[in-house]
């Protein structure tokens, strides 16, 4: 079985806390979305929540496989505001996640762990797609 350094396990668990927070945040935004544009945006929030759940599940499985204990901690959640604020808040979080996953790709490389690297690259790609969707909604 592959083993990972405590530092890499800790970094993966940090990513897991962020993903768990994203699941909840997108879910609440889906429920709280109001206004003329809300049906389409609420559906997008729900869809993004489901993808974040998939990320959390994959990272938790990887932590376990690498000999670590997946965290149950949930990162900070920002809920509320109008639709624009929700989208803007989530976009900033996706930008932060992109930077985090770029670092995790490099860490996996340094660990000589191509499977974790590929997982981090896949999550990074989907996170970039999320940012793109949110940017499109904001007209960026």
URCOR-V932689 format. One line per field, one symbol per residue. phi: phi as a letter, one per 20 degrees, with the letter a starting at -180 (. if undefined). psi: psi as a letter, one per 30 degrees, with the letter a starting at -180 (. if undefined). burial: # if it has 9 or more other C-alpha atoms within 8 Angstrom, else .. Layout:
phi->???
psi->???
burial->???
This chain:
phi->.fccfgffgfffffffffffffgffffffgfefcogefgfffffgfffgffffffgfffgffgffenedffdfdffdddoneggfgffgffgfffffgffffffffffffflcfffgffffffgffffffgffffffeme
psi->kkllleeeeeeeeeeeeeeeeeeeeeeeeeefkllefeeeeeeeeeeeeeeeeeeeeeeeeeeeeggljklgkklkkjkalleeeeeeeeeeeeeeeeeeeeeeeeeeeffhifeeeeeeeeeeeeeeeeeeeeeeefg.
burial->...#...##.###.################..#....#..######.###.##.##..##########.#...#........#.#######..##.##.###.######.#.#..###.##.##..##.##..##..#..
